[in-house]
Amino acid sequence: MGGFSLMHWLVLGVVAILLLGGGRFSSMMGDVAKGIKSFKKGMAEDDEKAEATRLEAKRADPAFQTEAERTREER
């Protein structure tokens, strides 16, 4: 009981195409491709949001004011 050889996979693929029909099989593959593209797009958007958050964190105001800044604000 070993793994399937290349010939087994080829026969299985031919049988699947014959049973499902060429058009139905290619439409399923198109749906898979759309899903992969959507997944990649979502991951890219998450990366952009994380980058924007990281940049905003760098621009944050300091947690304390120096004596010179307090004096300038009082005037």
PQR file with spaces between the fields and no chain letter, atoms N, CA, C, O and H, PARSE charges and radii, in Angstrom:
ATOM       1  N    MET     1       0.829   -1.182    0.000 -0.4000 1.5000
ATOM       2  CA   MET     1       0.000    0.000    0.000 -0.0000 2.0000
ATOM       3  C    MET     1       0.872    1.244    0.000  0.5500 1.7000
ATOM       4  O    MET     1       0.989    1.933    1.013 -0.5500 1.4000
ATOM       5  N    GLY     2       1.464    1.517   -1.109 -0.4000 1.5000
ATOM       6  CA   GLY     2       2.306    2.696   -1.239 -0.0000 2.0000
ATOM       7  C    GLY     2       1.522    3.866   -1.792  0.5500 1.7000
ATOM       8  O    GLY     2       0.296    3.821   -1.891 -0.5500 1.4000
ATOM       9  H    GLY     2       1.369    0.957   -1.932  0.4000 1.0000
ATOM      10  N    GLY     3       2.236    4.904   -2.145 -0.4000 1.5000
ATOM      11  CA   GLY     3       1.612    6.091   -2.716 -0.0000 2.0000
ATOM      12  C    GLY     3       1.224    5.859   -4.165  0.5500 1.7000
ATOM      13  O    GLY     3       1.592    4.850   -4.765 -0.5500 1.4000
ATOM      14  H    GLY     3       3.232    4.941   -2.064  0.4000 1.0000
ATOM      15  N    PHE     4       0.499    6.775   -4.704 -0.4000 1.5000
ATOM      16  CA   PHE     4       0.094    6.672   -6.097 -0.0000 2.0000
ATOM      17  C    PHE     4       1.245    7.095   -6.996  0.5500 1.7000
ATOM      18  O    PHE     4       1.993    8.021   -6.684 -0.5500 1.4000
ATOM      19  H    PHE     4       0.200    7.595   -4.216  0.4000 1.0000
ATOM      20  N    SER     5       1.371    6.396   -8.120 -0.4000 1.5000
ATOM      21  CA   SER     5       2.404    6.767   -9.086 -0.0000 2.0000
ATOM      22  C    SER     5       1.835    7.826  -10.031  0.5500 1.7000
ATOM      23  O    SER     5       0.654    8.168   -9.959 -0.5500 1.4000
ATOM      24  H    SER     5       0.763    5.643   -8.374  0.4000 1.0000
ATOM      25  N    LEU     6       2.664    8.322  -10.890 -0.4000 1.5000
ATOM      26  CA   LEU     6       2.254    9.336  -11.853 -0.0000 2.0000
ATOM      27  C    LEU     6       1.157    8.794  -12.770  0.5500 1.7000
ATOM      28  O    LEU     6       0.223    9.517  -13.119 -0.5500 1.4000
ATOM      29  H    LEU     6       3.623    8.044  -10.948  0.4000 1.0000
ATOM      30  N    MET     7       1.269    7.545  -13.151 -0.4000 1.5000
ATOM      31  CA   MET     7       0.275    6.938  -14.035 -0.0000 2.0000
ATOM      32  C    MET     7      -1.099    6.897  -13.360  0.5500 1.7000
ATOM      33  O    MET     7      -2.109    7.148  -14.017 -0.5500 1.4000
ATOM      34  H    MET     7       2.028    6.958  -12.868  0.4000 1.0000
ATOM      35  N    HIS     8      -1.153    6.590  -12.075 -0.4000 1.5000
ATOM      36  CA   HIS     8      -2.422    6.579  -11.349 -0.0000 2.0000
ATOM      37  C    HIS     8      -3.075    7.967  -11.371  0.5500 1.7000
ATOM      38  O    HIS     8      -4.281    8.081  -11.586 -0.5500 1.4000
ATOM      39  H    HIS     8      -0.332    6.386  -11.542  0.4000 1.0000
ATOM      40  N    TRP     9      -2.280    9.019  -11.148 -0.4000 1.5000
ATOM      41  CA   TRP     9      -2.810   10.379  -11.143 -0.0000 2.0000
ATOM      42  C    TRP     9      -3.318   10.777  -12.523  0.5500 1.7000
ATOM      43  O    TRP     9      -4.353   11.433  -12.636 -0.5500 1.4000
ATOM      44  H    TRP     9      -1.300    8.926  -10.973  0.4000 1.0000
ATOM      45  N    LEU    10      -2.597   10.385  -13.573 -0.4000 1.5000
ATOM      46  CA   LEU    10      -3.037   10.697  -14.934 -0.0000 2.0000
ATOM      47  C    LEU    10      -4.375   10.034  -15.250  0.5500 1.7000
ATOM      48  O    LEU    10      -5.274   10.671  -15.798 -0.5500 1.4000
ATOM      49  H    LEU    10      -1.756    9.852  -13.481  0.4000 1.0000
ATOM      50  N    VAL    11      -4.504    8.756  -14.904 -0.4000 1.5000
ATOM      51  CA   VAL    11      -5.761    8.040  -15.146 -0.0000 2.0000
ATOM      52  C    VAL    11      -6.887    8.685  -14.338  0.5500 1.7000
ATOM      53  O    VAL    11      -7.987    8.872  -14.857 -0.5500 1.4000
ATOM      54  H    VAL    11      -3.773    8.239  -14.459  0.4000 1.0000
ATOM      55  N    LEU    12      -6.630    9.020  -13.098 -0.4000 1.5000
ATOM      56  CA   LEU    12      -7.635    9.667  -12.258 -0.0000 2.0000
ATOM      57  C    LEU    12      -8.059   11.010  -12.858  0.5500 1.7000
ATOM      58  O    LEU    12      -9.246   11.338  -12.859 -0.5500 1.4000
ATOM      59  H    LEU    12      -5.736    8.869  -12.676  0.4000 1.0000
ATOM      60  N    GLY    13      -7.106   11.784  -13.364 -0.4000 1.5000
ATOM      61  CA   GLY    13      -7.412   13.067  -13.998 -0.0000 2.0000
ATOM      62  C    GLY    13      -8.264   12.905  -15.237  0.5500 1.7000
ATOM      63  O    GLY    13      -9.218   13.660  -15.430 -0.5500 1.4000
ATOM      64  H    GLY    13      -6.142   11.518  -13.364  0.4000 1.0000
ATOM      65  N    VAL    14      -7.941   11.931  -16.090 -0.4000 1.5000
ATOM      66  CA   VAL    14      -8.716   11.679  -17.316 -0.0000 2.0000
ATOM      67  C    VAL    14     -10.136   11.269  -16.951  0.5500 1.7000
ATOM      68  O    VAL    14     -11.088   11.753  -17.562 -0.5500 1.4000
ATOM      69  H    VAL    14      -7.166   11.318  -15.933  0.4000 1.0000
ATOM      70  N    VAL    15     -10.296   10.393  -15.974 -0.4000 1.5000
ATOM      71  CA   VAL    15     -11.632    9.954  -15.548 -0.0000 2.0000
ATOM      72  C    VAL    15     -12.424   11.138  -14.997  0.5500 1.7000
ATOM      73  O    VAL    15     -13.611   11.275  -15.290 -0.5500 1.4000
ATOM      74  H    VAL    15      -9.522   10.000  -15.478  0.4000 1.0000
ATOM      75  N    ALA    16     -11.785   11.988  -14.210 -0.4000 1.5000
ATOM      76  CA   ALA    16     -12.466   13.156  -13.644 -0.0000 2.0000
ATOM      77  C    ALA    16     -12.937   14.093  -14.756  0.5500 1.7000
ATOM      78  O    ALA    16     -14.054   14.609  -14.698 -0.5500 1.4000
ATOM      79  H    ALA    16     -10.820   11.878  -13.972  0.4000 1.0000
ATOM      80  N    ILE    17     -12.102   14.314  -15.759 -0.4000 1.5000
ATOM      81  CA   ILE    17     -12.487   15.185  -16.871 -0.0000 2.0000
ATOM      82  C    ILE    17     -13.636   14.569  -17.661  0.5500 1.7000
ATOM      83  O    ILE    17     -14.553   15.280  -18.073 -0.5500 1.4000
ATOM      84  H    ILE    17     -11.195   13.895  -15.806  0.4000 1.0000
ATOM      85  N    LEU    18     -13.598   13.255  -17.877 -0.4000 1.5000
ATOM      86  CA   LEU    18     -14.683   12.597  -18.606 -0.0000 2.0000
ATOM      87  C    LEU    18     -15.998   12.659  -17.832  0.5500 1.7000
ATOM      88  O    LEU    18     -17.052   12.882  -18.426 -0.5500 1.4000
ATOM      89  H    LEU    18     -12.853   12.678  -17.542  0.4000 1.0000
ATOM      90  N    LEU    19     -15.948   12.467  -16.522 -0.4000 1.5000
ATOM      91  CA   LEU    19     -17.169   12.488  -15.721 -0.0000 2.0000
ATOM      92  C    LEU    19     -17.726   13.897  -15.555  0.5500 1.7000
ATOM      93  O    LEU    19     -18.934   14.104  -15.666 -0.5500 1.4000
ATOM      94  H    LEU    19     -15.091   12.287  -16.039  0.4000 1.0000
ATOM      95  N    LEU    20     -16.865   14.852  -15.293 -0.4000 1.5000
ATOM      96  CA   LEU    20     -17.320   16.215  -15.030 -0.0000 2.0000
ATOM      97  C    LEU    20     -17.502   17.024  -16.298  0.5500 1.7000
ATOM      98  O    LEU    20     -18.242   18.009  -16.295 -0.5500 1.4000
ATOM      99  H    LEU    20     -15.883   14.684  -15.202  0.4000 1.0000
ATOM     100  N    GLY    21     -16.864   16.646  -17.357 -0.4000 1.5000
ATOM     101  CA   GLY    21     -16.921   17.425  -18.591 -0.0000 2.0000
ATOM     102  C    GLY    21     -15.858   18.504  -18.584  0.5500 1.7000
ATOM     103  O    GLY    21     -15.515   19.041  -17.531 -0.5500 1.4000
ATOM     104  H    GLY    21     -16.264   15.847  -17.360  0.4000 1.0000
ATOM     105  N    GLY    22     -15.342   18.817  -19.744 -0.4000 1.5000
ATOM     106  CA   GLY    22     -14.248   19.789  -19.858 -0.0000 2.0000
ATOM     107  C    GLY    22     -14.637   21.175  -19.407  0.5500 1.7000
ATOM     108  O    GLY    22     -13.861   21.845  -18.726 -0.5500 1.4000
ATOM     109  H    GLY    22     -15.621   18.380  -20.600  0.4000 1.0000
ATOM     110  N    GLY    23     -15.848   21.627  -19.781 -0.4000 1.5000
ATOM     111  CA   GLY    23     -16.277   22.979  -19.413 -0.0000 2.0000
ATOM     112  C    GLY    23     -16.439   23.142  -17.918  0.5500 1.7000
ATOM     113  O    GLY    23     -16.032   24.154  -17.347 -0.5500 1.4000
ATOM     114  H    GLY    23     -16.479   21.082  -20.334  0.4000 1.0000
ATOM     115  N    ARG    24     -17.023   22.163  -17.295 -0.4000 1.5000
ATOM     116  CA   ARG    24     -17.249   22.231  -15.845 -0.0000 2.0000
ATOM     117  C    ARG    24     -15.914   22.190  -15.100  0.5500 1.7000
ATOM     118  O    ARG    24     -15.727   22.891  -14.105 -0.5500 1.4000
ATOM     119  H    ARG    24     -17.353   21.340  -17.758  0.4000 1.0000
ATOM     120  N    PHE    25     -15.001   21.373  -15.585 -0.4000 1.5000
ATOM     121  CA   PHE    25     -13.689   21.264  -14.953 -0.0000 2.0000
ATOM     122  C    PHE    25     -12.924   22.584  -15.068  0.5500 1.7000
ATOM     123  O    PHE    25     -12.325   23.044  -14.095 -0.5500 1.4000
ATOM     124  H    PHE    25     -15.153   20.804  -16.393  0.4000 1.0000
ATOM     125  N    SER    26     -12.946   23.194  -16.259 -0.4000 1.5000
ATOM     126  CA   SER    26     -12.215   24.452  -16.431 -0.0000 2.0000
ATOM     127  C    SER    26     -12.877   25.587  -15.645  0.5500 1.7000
ATOM     128  O    SER    26     -12.188   26.496  -15.181 -0.5500 1.4000
ATOM     129  H    SER    26     -13.433   22.821  -17.049  0.4000 1.0000
ATOM     130  N    SER    27     -14.208   25.546  -15.488 -0.4000 1.5000
ATOM     131  CA   SER    27     -14.856   26.583  -14.683 -0.0000 2.0000
ATOM     132  C    SER    27     -14.475   26.438  -13.211  0.5500 1.7000
ATOM     133  O    SER    27     -14.330   27.435  -12.504 -0.5500 1.4000
ATOM     134  H    SER    27     -14.767   24.808  -15.864  0.4000 1.0000
ATOM     135  N    MET    28     -14.311   25.191  -12.747 -0.4000 1.5000
ATOM     136  CA   MET    28     -13.866   24.980  -11.362 -0.0000 2.0000
ATOM     137  C    MET    28     -12.451   25.516  -11.181  0.5500 1.7000
ATOM     138  O    MET    28     -12.144   26.129  -10.159 -0.5500 1.4000
ATOM     139  H    MET    28     -14.429   24.381  -13.321  0.4000 1.0000
ATOM     140  N    MET    29     -11.590   25.287  -12.170 -0.4000 1.5000
ATOM     141  CA   MET    29     -10.223   25.784  -12.073 -0.0000 2.0000
ATOM     142  C    MET    29     -10.209   27.314  -12.111  0.5500 1.7000
ATOM     143  O    MET    29      -9.383   27.946  -11.453 -0.5500 1.4000
ATOM     144  H    MET    29     -11.840   24.789  -13.000  0.4000 1.0000
ATOM     145  N    GLY    30     -11.125   27.906  -12.883 -0.4000 1.5000
ATOM     146  CA   GLY    30     -11.239   29.368  -12.901 -0.0000 2.0000
ATOM     147  C    GLY    30     -11.659   29.908  -11.549  0.5500 1.7000
ATOM     148  O    GLY    30     -11.160   30.938  -11.096 -0.5500 1.4000
ATOM     149  H    GLY    30     -11.796   27.392  -13.417  0.4000 1.0000
ATOM     150  N    ASP    31     -12.582   29.204  -10.905 -0.4000 1.5000
ATOM     151  CA   ASP    31     -13.014   29.618   -9.566 -0.0000 2.0000
ATOM     152  C    ASP    31     -11.872   29.515   -8.562  0.5500 1.7000
ATOM     153  O    ASP    31     -11.725   30.373   -7.691 -0.5500 1.4000
ATOM     154  H    ASP    31     -12.987   28.366  -11.272  0.4000 1.0000
ATOM     155  N    VAL    32     -11.076   28.477   -8.682 -0.4000 1.5000
ATOM     156  CA   VAL    32      -9.915   28.318   -7.798 -0.0000 2.0000
ATOM     157  C    VAL    32      -8.939   29.471   -8.015  0.5500 1.7000
ATOM     158  O    VAL    32      -8.408   30.032   -7.057 -0.5500 1.4000
ATOM     159  H    VAL    32     -11.195   27.780   -9.389  0.4000 1.0000
ATOM     160  N    ALA    33      -8.706   29.821   -9.286 -0.4000 1.5000
ATOM     161  CA   ALA    33      -7.790   30.923   -9.592 -0.0000 2.0000
ATOM     162  C    ALA    33      -8.318   32.243   -9.026  0.5500 1.7000
ATOM     163  O    ALA    33      -7.544   33.037   -8.492 -0.5500 1.4000
ATOM     164  H    ALA    33      -9.138   29.365  -10.064  0.4000 1.0000
ATOM     165  N    LYS    34      -9.620   32.484   -9.139 -0.4000 1.5000
ATOM     166  CA   LYS    34     -10.208   33.708   -8.581 -0.0000 2.0000
ATOM     167  C    LYS    34     -10.048   33.741   -7.064  0.5500 1.7000
ATOM     168  O    LYS    34      -9.774   34.792   -6.485 -0.5500 1.4000
ATOM     169  H    LYS    34     -10.249   31.839   -9.573  0.4000 1.0000
ATOM     170  N    GLY    35     -10.219   32.593   -6.432 -0.4000 1.5000
ATOM     171  CA   GLY    35     -10.050   32.526   -4.986 -0.0000 2.0000
ATOM     172  C    GLY    35      -8.627   32.845   -4.562  0.5500 1.7000
ATOM     173  O    GLY    35      -8.406   33.550   -3.577 -0.5500 1.4000
ATOM     174  H    GLY    35     -10.442   31.740   -6.902  0.4000 1.0000
ATOM     175  N    ILE    36      -7.672   32.328   -5.305 -0.4000 1.5000
ATOM     176  CA   ILE    36      -6.264   32.600   -4.986 -0.0000 2.0000
ATOM     177  C    ILE    36      -5.951   34.078   -5.165  0.5500 1.7000
ATOM     178  O    ILE    36      -5.269   34.671   -4.329 -0.5500 1.4000
ATOM     179  H    ILE    36      -7.852   31.756   -6.106  0.4000 1.0000
ATOM     180  N    LYS    37      -6.445   34.685   -6.254 -0.4000 1.5000
ATOM     181  CA   LYS    37      -6.207   36.110   -6.491 -0.0000 2.0000
ATOM     182  C    LYS    37      -6.847   36.947   -5.389  0.5500 1.7000
ATOM     183  O    LYS    37      -6.251   37.917   -4.921 -0.5500 1.4000
ATOM     184  H    LYS    37      -6.999   34.204   -6.933  0.4000 1.0000
ATOM     185  N    SER    38      -8.045   36.580   -4.977 -0.4000 1.5000
ATOM     186  CA   SER    38      -8.725   37.305   -3.910 -0.0000 2.0000
ATOM     187  C    SER    38      -7.952   37.194   -2.599  0.5500 1.7000
ATOM     188  O    SER    38      -7.831   38.171   -1.860 -0.5500 1.4000
ATOM     189  H    SER    38      -8.529   35.792   -5.357  0.4000 1.0000
ATOM     190  N    PHE    39      -7.438   36.015   -2.318 -0.4000 1.5000
ATOM     191  CA   PHE    39      -6.651   35.801   -1.105 -0.0000 2.0000
ATOM     192  C    PHE    39      -5.392   36.667   -1.128  0.5500 1.7000
ATOM     193  O    PHE    39      -5.062   37.303   -0.127 -0.5500 1.4000
ATOM     194  H    PHE    39      -7.537   35.221   -2.918  0.4000 1.0000
ATOM     195  N    LYS    40      -4.690   36.697   -2.254 -0.4000 1.5000
ATOM     196  CA   LYS    40      -3.473   37.507   -2.359 -0.0000 2.0000
ATOM     197  C    LYS    40      -3.791   38.988   -2.197  0.5500 1.7000
ATOM     198  O    LYS    40      -3.047   39.720   -1.543 -0.5500 1.4000
ATOM     199  H    LYS    40      -4.958   36.180   -3.068  0.4000 1.0000
ATOM     200  N    LYS    41      -4.912   39.433   -2.800 -0.4000 1.5000
ATOM     201  CA   LYS    41      -5.301   40.833   -2.684 -0.0000 2.0000
ATOM     202  C    LYS    41      -5.603   41.185   -1.236  0.5500 1.7000
ATOM     203  O    LYS    41      -5.202   42.245   -0.756 -0.5500 1.4000
ATOM     204  H    LYS    41      -5.516   38.839   -3.331  0.4000 1.0000
ATOM     205  N    GLY    42      -6.306   40.303   -0.541 -0.4000 1.5000
ATOM     206  CA   GLY    42      -6.613   40.530    0.867 -0.0000 2.0000
ATOM     207  C    GLY    42      -5.364   40.597    1.721  0.5500 1.7000
ATOM     208  O    GLY    42      -5.271   41.424    2.627 -0.5500 1.4000
ATOM     209  H    GLY    42      -6.631   39.442   -0.931  0.4000 1.0000
ATOM     210  N    MET    43      -4.406   39.732    1.439 -0.4000 1.5000
ATOM     211  CA   MET    43      -3.151   39.753    2.195 -0.0000 2.0000
ATOM     212  C    MET    43      -2.389   41.049    1.937  0.5500 1.7000
ATOM     213  O    MET    43      -1.797   41.613    2.857 -0.5500 1.4000
ATOM     214  H    MET    43      -4.482   39.060    0.702  0.4000 1.0000
ATOM     215  N    ALA    44      -2.400   41.526    0.690 -0.4000 1.5000
ATOM     216  CA   ALA    44      -1.702   42.772    0.360 -0.0000 2.0000
ATOM     217  C    ALA    44      -2.360   43.948    1.079  0.5500 1.7000
ATOM     218  O    ALA    44      -1.666   44.841    1.563 -0.5500 1.4000
ATOM     219  H    ALA    44      -2.881   41.068   -0.057  0.4000 1.0000
ATOM     220  N    GLU    45      -3.710   43.957    1.153 -0.4000 1.5000
ATOM     221  CA   GLU    45      -4.405   45.037    1.852 -0.0000 2.0000
ATOM     222  C    GLU    45      -4.085   45.009    3.339  0.5500 1.7000
ATOM     223  O    GLU    45      -3.931   46.064    3.954 -0.5500 1.4000
ATOM     224  H    GLU    45      -4.274   43.231    0.760  0.4000 1.0000
ATOM     225  N    ASP    46      -3.983   43.827    3.924 -0.4000 1.5000
ATOM     226  CA   ASP    46      -3.627   43.722    5.340 -0.0000 2.0000
ATOM     227  C    ASP    46      -2.224   44.259    5.578  0.5500 1.7000
ATOM     228  O    ASP    46      -1.970   44.921    6.585 -0.5500 1.4000
ATOM     229  H    ASP    46      -4.108   42.970    3.424  0.4000 1.0000
ATOM     230  N    ASP    47      -1.305   43.972    4.642 -0.4000 1.5000
ATOM     231  CA   ASP    47       0.059   44.481    4.774 -0.0000 2.0000
ATOM     232  C    ASP    47       0.087   46.005    4.687  0.5500 1.7000
ATOM     233  O    ASP    47       0.829   46.658    5.419 -0.5500 1.4000
ATOM     234  H    ASP    47      -1.511   43.435    3.825  0.4000 1.0000
ATOM     235  N    GLU    48      -0.731   46.574    3.780 -0.4000 1.5000
ATOM     236  CA   GLU    48      -0.778   48.031    3.649 -0.0000 2.0000
ATOM     237  C    GLU    48      -1.329   48.668    4.921  0.5500 1.7000
ATOM     238  O    GLU    48      -0.824   49.700    5.362 -0.5500 1.4000
ATOM     239  H    GLU    48      -1.334   46.042    3.185  0.4000 1.0000
ATOM     240  N    LYS    49      -2.364   48.062    5.517 -0.4000 1.5000
ATOM     241  CA   LYS    49      -2.936   48.596    6.749 -0.0000 2.0000
ATOM     242  C    LYS    49      -1.919   48.531    7.884  0.5500 1.7000
ATOM     243  O    LYS    49      -1.812   49.466    8.678 -0.5500 1.4000
ATOM     244  H    LYS    49      -2.775   47.224    5.158  0.4000 1.0000
ATOM     245  N    ALA    50      -1.188   47.450    7.961 -0.4000 1.5000
ATOM     246  CA   ALA    50      -0.179   47.307    9.010 -0.0000 2.0000
ATOM     247  C    ALA    50       0.928   48.339    8.824  0.5500 1.7000
ATOM     248  O    ALA    50       1.422   48.902    9.800 -0.5500 1.4000
ATOM     249  H    ALA    50      -1.275   46.691    7.317  0.4000 1.0000
ATOM     250  N    GLU    51       1.316   48.587    7.585 -0.4000 1.5000
ATOM     251  CA   GLU    51       2.363   49.573    7.300 -0.0000 2.0000
ATOM     252  C    GLU    51       1.870   50.973    7.675  0.5500 1.7000
ATOM     253  O    GLU    51       2.618   51.759    8.256 -0.5500 1.4000
ATOM     254  H    GLU    51       0.915   48.130    6.791  0.4000 1.0000
ATOM     255  N    ALA    52       0.615   51.285    7.345 -0.4000 1.5000
ATOM     256  CA   ALA    52       0.064   52.601    7.690 -0.0000 2.0000
ATOM     257  C    ALA    52       0.009   52.777    9.205  0.5500 1.7000
ATOM     258  O    ALA    52       0.319   53.855    9.713 -0.5500 1.4000
ATOM     259  H    ALA    52       0.007   50.646    6.873  0.4000 1.0000
ATOM     260  N    THR    53      -0.378   51.744    9.921 -0.4000 1.5000
ATOM     261  CA   THR    53      -0.435   51.813   11.373 -0.0000 2.0000
ATOM     262  C    THR    53       0.960   52.016   11.955  0.5500 1.7000
ATOM     263  O    THR    53       1.148   52.780   12.901 -0.5500 1.4000
ATOM     264  H    THR    53      -0.630   50.869    9.508  0.4000 1.0000
ATOM     265  N    ARG    54       1.923   51.328   11.379 -0.4000 1.5000
ATOM     266  CA   ARG    54       3.305   51.452   11.853 -0.0000 2.0000
ATOM     267  C    ARG    54       3.817   52.876   11.618  0.5500 1.7000
ATOM     268  O    ARG    54       4.504   53.433   12.474 -0.5500 1.4000
ATOM     269  H    ARG    54       1.770   50.707   10.609  0.4000 1.0000
ATOM     270  N    LEU    55       3.484   53.475   10.453 -0.4000 1.5000
ATOM     271  CA   LEU    55       3.932   54.832   10.167 -0.0000 2.0000
ATOM     272  C    LEU    55       3.263   55.839   11.092  0.5500 1.7000
ATOM     273  O    LEU    55       3.897   56.803   11.521 -0.5500 1.4000
ATOM     274  H    LEU    55       2.926   53.022    9.757  0.4000 1.0000
ATOM     275  N    GLU    56       1.981   55.624   11.405 -0.4000 1.5000
ATOM     276  CA   GLU    56       1.295   56.528   12.324 -0.0000 2.0000
ATOM     277  C    GLU    56       1.896   56.445   13.719  0.5500 1.7000
ATOM     278  O    GLU    56       1.975   57.450   14.425 -0.5500 1.4000
ATOM     279  H    GLU    56       1.466   54.841   11.057  0.4000 1.0000
ATOM     280  N    ALA    57       2.307   55.284   14.107 -0.4000 1.5000
ATOM     281  CA   ALA    57       2.913   55.116   15.428 -0.0000 2.0000
ATOM     282  C    ALA    57       4.238   55.871   15.510  0.5500 1.7000
ATOM     283  O    ALA    57       4.594   56.386   16.569 -0.5500 1.4000
ATOM     284  H    ALA    57       2.243   54.467   13.534  0.4000 1.0000
ATOM     285  N    LYS    58       4.961   55.938   14.407 -0.4000 1.5000
ATOM     286  CA   LYS    58       6.231   56.660   14.401 -0.0000 2.0000
ATOM     287  C    LYS    58       6.000   58.161   14.518  0.5500 1.7000
ATOM     288  O    LYS    58       6.840   58.873   15.068 -0.5500 1.4000
ATOM     289  H    LYS    58       4.672   55.520   13.546  0.4000 1.0000
ATOM     290  N    ARG    59       4.860   58.656   14.005 -0.4000 1.5000
ATOM     291  CA   ARG    59       4.582   60.085   14.015 -0.0000 2.0000
ATOM     292  C    ARG    59       3.873   60.535   15.291  0.5500 1.7000
ATOM     293  O    ARG    59       3.506   61.705   15.399 -0.5500 1.4000
ATOM     294  H    ARG    59       4.177   58.078   13.558  0.4000 1.0000
ATOM     295  N    ALA    60       3.679   59.681   16.212 -0.4000 1.5000
ATOM     296  CA   ALA    60       2.927   60.008   17.424 -0.0000 2.0000
ATOM     297  C    ALA    60       3.647   61.081   18.233  0.5500 1.7000
ATOM     298  O    ALA    60       4.873   61.193   18.206 -0.5500 1.4000
ATOM     299  H    ALA    60       3.978   58.731   16.124  0.4000 1.0000
ATOM     300  N    ASP    61       2.857   61.856   18.945 -0.4000 1.5000
ATOM     301  CA   ASP    61       3.423   62.897   19.800 -0.0000 2.0000
ATOM     302  C    ASP    61       4.204   62.267   20.946  0.5500 1.7000
ATOM     303  O    ASP    61       3.879   61.169   21.399 -0.5500 1.4000
ATOM     304  H    ASP    61       1.862   61.765   18.967  0.4000 1.0000
ATOM     305  N    PRO    62       5.226   62.961   21.407 -0.5600 1.5000
ATOM     306  CA   PRO    62       5.979   62.415   22.534  0.2800 2.0000
ATOM     307  C    PRO    62       5.115   62.378   23.795  0.5500 1.7000
ATOM     308  O    PRO    62       4.162   63.145   23.931 -0.5500 1.4000
ATOM     309  N    ALA    63       5.452   61.501   24.683 -0.4000 1.5000
ATOM     310  CA   ALA    63       4.669   61.326   25.902 -0.0000 2.0000
ATOM     311  C    ALA    63       4.927   62.428   26.923  0.5500 1.7000
ATOM     312  O    ALA    63       4.170   62.554   27.886 -0.5500 1.4000
ATOM     313  H    ALA    63       6.225   60.878   24.572  0.4000 1.0000
ATOM     314  N    PHE    64       5.952   63.213   26.743 -0.4000 1.5000
ATOM     315  CA   PHE    64       6.273   64.278   27.692 -0.0000 2.0000
ATOM     316  C    PHE    64       6.701   65.522   26.928  0.5500 1.7000
ATOM     317  O    PHE    64       7.076   65.443   25.758 -0.5500 1.4000
ATOM     318  H    PHE    64       6.567   63.111   25.960  0.4000 1.0000
ATOM     319  N    GLN    65       6.646   66.652   27.583 -0.4000 1.5000
ATOM     320  CA   GLN    65       7.095   67.913   26.995 -0.0000 2.0000
ATOM     321  C    GLN    65       8.335   68.395   27.742  0.5500 1.7000
ATOM     322  O    GLN    65       8.462   68.234   28.956 -0.5500 1.4000
ATOM     323  H    GLN    65       6.342   66.717   28.533  0.4000 1.0000
ATOM     324  N    THR    66       9.226   68.980   26.987 -0.4000 1.5000
ATOM     325  CA   THR    66      10.409   69.544   27.623 -0.0000 2.0000
ATOM     326  C    THR    66      10.039   70.904   28.216  0.5500 1.7000
ATOM     327  O    THR    66       8.979   71.451   27.912 -0.5500 1.4000
ATOM     328  H    THR    66       9.122   69.111   26.001  0.4000 1.0000
ATOM     329  N    GLU    67      10.892   71.431   29.040 -0.4000 1.5000
ATOM     330  CA   GLU    67      10.657   72.735   29.677 -0.0000 2.0000
ATOM     331  C    GLU    67      10.537   73.829   28.624  0.5500 1.7000
ATOM     332  O    GLU    67       9.717   74.737   28.764 -0.5500 1.4000
ATOM     333  H    GLU    67      11.753   70.987   29.287  0.4000 1.0000
ATOM     334  N    ALA    68      11.343   73.753   27.578 -0.4000 1.5000
ATOM     335  CA   ALA    68      11.302   74.771   26.521 -0.0000 2.0000
ATOM     336  C    ALA    68       9.963   74.739   25.790  0.5500 1.7000
ATOM     337  O    ALA    68       9.427   75.796   25.457 -0.5500 1.4000
ATOM     338  H    ALA    68      12.009   73.016   27.465  0.4000 1.0000
ATOM     339  N    GLU    69       9.418   73.573   25.535 -0.4000 1.5000
ATOM     340  CA   GLU    69       8.125   73.471   24.849 -0.0000 2.0000
ATOM     341  C    GLU    69       7.003   74.011   25.722  0.5500 1.7000
ATOM     342  O    GLU    69       6.095   74.669   25.213 -0.5500 1.4000
ATOM     343  H    GLU    69       9.853   72.714   25.805  0.4000 1.0000
ATOM     344  N    ARG    70       7.042   73.755   26.997 -0.4000 1.5000
ATOM     345  CA   ARG    70       6.011   74.277   27.906 -0.0000 2.0000
ATOM     346  C    ARG    70       6.047   75.801   27.967  0.5500 1.7000
ATOM     347  O    ARG    70       5.007   76.458   28.009 -0.5500 1.4000
ATOM     348  H    ARG    70       7.779   73.220   27.410  0.4000 1.0000
ATOM     349  N    THR    71       7.261   76.351   27.972 -0.4000 1.5000
ATOM     350  CA   THR    71       7.422   77.791   28.021 -0.0000 2.0000
ATOM     351  C    THR    71       6.879   78.423   26.753  0.5500 1.7000
ATOM     352  O    THR    71       6.210   79.454   26.825 -0.5500 1.4000
ATOM     353  H    THR    71       8.106   75.817   27.938  0.4000 1.0000
ATOM     354  N    ARG    72       7.151   77.829   25.580 -0.4000 1.5000
ATOM     355  CA   ARG    72       6.648   78.360   24.311 -0.0000 2.0000
ATOM     356  C    ARG    72       5.125   78.322   24.262  0.5500 1.7000
ATOM     357  O    ARG    72       4.509   79.238   23.719 -0.5500 1.4000
ATOM     358  H    ARG    72       7.695   76.992   25.522  0.4000 1.0000
ATOM     359  N    GLU    73       4.512   77.295   24.811 -0.4000 1.5000
ATOM     360  CA   GLU    73       3.068   77.186   24.773 -0.0000 2.0000
ATOM     361  C    GLU    73       2.392   78.193   25.705  0.5500 1.7000
ATOM     362  O    GLU    73       1.270   78.624   25.436 -0.5500 1.4000
ATOM     363  H    GLU    73       5.013   76.551   25.252  0.4000 1.0000
ATOM     364  N    GLU    74       3.047   78.564   26.776 -0.4000 1.5000
ATOM     365  CA   GLU    74       2.460   79.502   27.739 -0.0000 2.0000
ATOM     366  C    GLU    74       2.419   80.918   27.179  0.5500 1.7000
ATOM     367  O    GLU    74       1.580   81.710   27.610 -0.5500 1.4000
ATOM     368  H    GLU    74       3.958   78.214   26.994  0.4000 1.0000
ATOM     369  N    ARG    75       3.260   81.256   26.269 -0.4000 1.5000
ATOM     370  CA   ARG    75       3.316   82.624   25.734 -0.0000 2.0000
ATOM     371  C    ARG    75       2.205   82.926   24.848  0.5500 1.7000
ATOM     372  O    ARG    75       2.118   84.035   24.322 -0.5500 1.4000
ATOM     373  H    ARG    75       3.941   80.613   25.919  0.4000 1.0000
